Amino acid sequence: MRIVLSDHHFWGGLGRSRLLAGLCDTFGLGLSMHSNSHLGISLAAMTHLAAATPSLGYACDTHWPWKDPDEDVIAAGALSFSGGAVAVPTAPGLGVELDTDALARLHEQYLGCGITERDDTAYLRRFQPAFDPTPPRW
């Protein structure tokens, strides 16, 4: 079986990801979700999206549990893993509360770090010099 590993950041947001899920279902493709190095807001969004996607037949993947808890912009407690899964938050909106002090601290960290663009291609070419970043054509 062919499986599409979607990422709501890469695929254009929640609405586009739902469209992708429908296309996968229509064409008999498996579907999973991935989100790399994201914050709790994004994990909450992916959790809601996964819960609302009946054709999601494979486990979702995230790096969120390995980040430093002080490196997030949401108040602690809304998201937690149990048995390898995250319960869908039930509070209004995405179910998480923004920690504005943490947001301000991390924004200052971002401004001070000097890195304003991500270059995954250059990083990957350190390990695979022939890496081609051209997205596949469906």
C-alpha positions in Angstrom: 0.0 0.0 0.0 1.1 3.5 -0.7 0.9 5.9 2.3 0.9 9.7 2.2 2.7 11.2 5.2 0.9 14.5 5.5 2.1 17.5 7.4 -0.4 20.3 8.0 2.3 22.9 7.8 3.7 21.6 4.4 0.3 20.7 2.8 -1.3 24.2 3.3 -3.1 24.1 6.7 -6.0 22.2 8.2 -8.4 22.7 5.4 -6.0 21.5 2.7 -5.0 18.6 4.9 -8.7 17.6 5.1 -8.8 17.8 1.3 -5.7 15.6 1.1 -7.4 13.1 3.4 -10.4 13.0 1.0 -8.2 12.5 -2.0 -6.3 9.7 -0.2 -9.6 8.0 0.6 -10.9 8.4 -3.0 -7.8 6.9 -4.5 -7.2 4.2 -1.9 -4.0 5.7 -0.5 -3.2 5.3 3.2 -2.8 8.4 5.3 -0.7 9.3 8.3 0.3 12.7 9.7 3.6 14.1 10.7 4.7 17.3 12.3 8.4 18.0 13.1 9.7 20.5 15.7 6.5 22.2 16.3 4.9 23.9 19.3 1.9 22.9 21.3 -0.5 25.0 19.3 0.5 23.0 16.2 0.2 19.7 18.0 -3.3 20.6 19.3 -4.3 21.5 15.7 -2.9 18.2 14.4 -4.7 16.3 17.2 -8.0 17.9 16.3 -7.4 17.3 12.6 -6.5 13.6 13.2 -9.7 13.1 15.3 -11.8 14.6 12.5 -10.3 12.5 9.8 -12.1 9.1 9.5 -9.7 7.9 6.8 -6.6 8.3 8.9 -5.5 4.7 9.1 -2.0 5.1 10.5 -0.5 6.5 13.6 0.5 10.2 13.7 4.1 11.2 14.3 5.5 14.1 16.2 8.7 15.2 17.8 6.9 17.3 20.4 7.6 15.0 23.5 11.3 15.5 23.1 11.5 19.2 23.2 12.3 21.1 26.3 9.0 22.0 28.2 10.3 25.6 28.6 10.5 25.9 24.8 6.7 26.1 24.2 4.2 28.9 24.0 1.2 27.1 25.6 0.4 26.7 29.2 1.4 23.3 30.6 -1.2 20.6 31.1 -3.5 20.7 28.1 -1.6 18.2 26.1 -0.1 15.0 27.4 0.7 11.6 26.0 -0.8 8.4 27.5 -0.1 5.1 25.8 1.5 6.8 22.8 -1.6 9.0 22.2 -2.8 12.5 22.9 -6.3 13.0 24.0 -8.2 15.7 22.0 -8.3 18.9 24.1 -11.8 19.8 25.1 -11.4 23.5 26.0 -12.6 26.2 23.5 -10.7 26.7 20.3 -7.8 24.3 19.9 -8.1 23.6 23.6 -4.8 25.1 24.6 -4.0 28.4 26.4 -1.3 30.7 25.1 1.4 31.6 27.6 2.1 35.1 26.5 5.2 35.4 28.7 6.7 32.3 27.1 5.7 33.6 23.6 7.5 36.9 24.3 10.6 35.1 25.6 10.8 32.7 22.6 10.2 35.6 20.2 13.2 37.4 21.7 15.2 34.2 21.4 14.2 33.9 17.7 15.1 37.5 17.0 18.5 37.1 18.7 19.5 33.8 17.1 20.0 35.3 13.6 18.4 32.3 11.9 15.5 33.6 9.8 15.2 31.0 7.1 15.2 27.2 7.3 17.3 25.4 4.7 16.4 21.7 4.9 18.0 21.1 1.4 21.4 22.2 2.5 21.1 20.2 5.7 20.1 17.0 3.9 22.8 17.4 1.3 25.4 17.1 4.0 24.3 13.5 4.3 22.9 12.8 0.8 24.8 15.1 -1.7 22.4 14.1 -4.5 19.2 15.0 -2.5 16.6 16.5 -4.9 14.1 18.8 -3.1 11.7 18.8 -6.0 8.2 17.8 -4.6 6.6 14.8 -6.2 4.0 15.4 -8.9 0.7 13.6 -8.2 
